[in-house]
Amino acid sequence: MQSLFDNGAKAWLGYADDKVCGLAIIRMAVDEAELLSLAVLPDIRQQGLGRILLNSVLEAAQKNGASTIFLEVAHSNTPACRLYGTAGFERVGIRARYYANGDDALVFKRALV
Ligand SMILES: CC(C)(COP(=O)(O)OP(=O)(O)OC[C@H]1O[C@@H](n2cnc3c(N)ncnc32)[C@H](O)[C@@H]1OP(=O)(O)O)[C@@H](O)C(=O)NCCC(=O)NCCS
């Protein structure tokens, strides 16, 4: 796992067999973090890398002073919604027809303790 830093944003690269196969990006502001992106290459999915990346993000956000993390995800994105649900996130809002395809965005929040 490798961390990249740039004024408030942090990025993590996930590796499998020495190749970059996943990415997570967060933005920090005061005591809040926002997960901007989390993705794993299609061929490598459902092997645990997404959860590893997410756990790295949660740990780093907490260590950097965040007490809460937010994210948005498409309502139809079952894999991501399940991942966040099993990682302790709770749904706190909805942005109707937020995405270009008309899908709603769900807003999730998790306390970092
Ligand atoms: C969401 C994503 C990052 C998950 O990565 P992953 O490496 O496949 O995830 P993991 O293997 O660590 O799985 C973690 C959990 O996610 C859920 N999950 C993953 N794939 C799933 C699927 N196809 N269907 C249902 N749940 C799924 C499960 O709860 C799983 O836990 P379990 O293995 O104990 O059942 C990946 O599907 C992805 O890159 N999707 C495209 C980009 C994207 O949608 N990012 C999220 C935007 S907010």
The ligand as an ORCA input file, in Angstrom:
! r2SCAN-3c Opt
* xyz 0 1
  C     -16.944     -1.394     -4.735
  C     -15.598     -2.072     -5.019
  C     -14.459     -1.076     -4.751
  C     -15.445     -3.281     -4.075
  O     -14.135     -3.808     -4.266
  P     -13.829     -5.365     -4.045
  O     -12.350     -5.533     -4.031
  O     -14.596     -6.182     -5.000
  O     -14.432     -5.595     -2.573
  P     -14.088     -6.777     -1.565
  O     -13.695     -7.999     -2.311
  O     -13.167     -6.262     -0.532
  O     -15.539     -7.055     -0.927
  C     -15.925     -6.319      0.237
  C     -17.442     -6.394      0.378
  O     -18.094     -5.694     -0.668
  C     -19.328     -6.322     -0.971
  N     -19.271     -6.779     -2.367
  C     -18.191     -6.753     -3.183
  N     -18.548     -7.179     -4.411
  C     -19.858     -7.475     -4.360
  C     -20.809     -7.943     -5.320
  N     -20.467     -8.194     -6.606
  N     -22.099     -8.094     -4.936
  C     -22.471     -7.837     -3.664
  N     -21.616     -7.385     -2.693
  C     -20.328     -7.216     -3.055
  C     -19.465     -7.492     -0.021
  O     -20.153     -7.017      1.129
  C     -18.017     -7.781      0.322
  O     -17.866     -8.409      1.574
  P     -17.817    -10.025      1.671
  O     -16.728    -10.462      0.732
  O     -17.512    -10.280      3.099
  O     -19.164    -10.502      1.210
  C     -15.543     -2.586     -6.495
  O     -16.716     -3.327     -6.749
  C     -15.382     -1.498     -7.541
  O     -14.278     -1.069     -7.840
  N     -16.499     -1.066     -8.134
  C     -16.433     -0.030     -9.184
  C     -16.112      1.326     -8.602
  C     -17.134      1.727     -7.577
  O     -18.331      1.529     -7.768
  N     -16.637      2.320     -6.467
  C     -17.503      2.805     -5.399
  C     -17.976      4.156     -5.727
  S     -18.538      4.969     -4.260
*
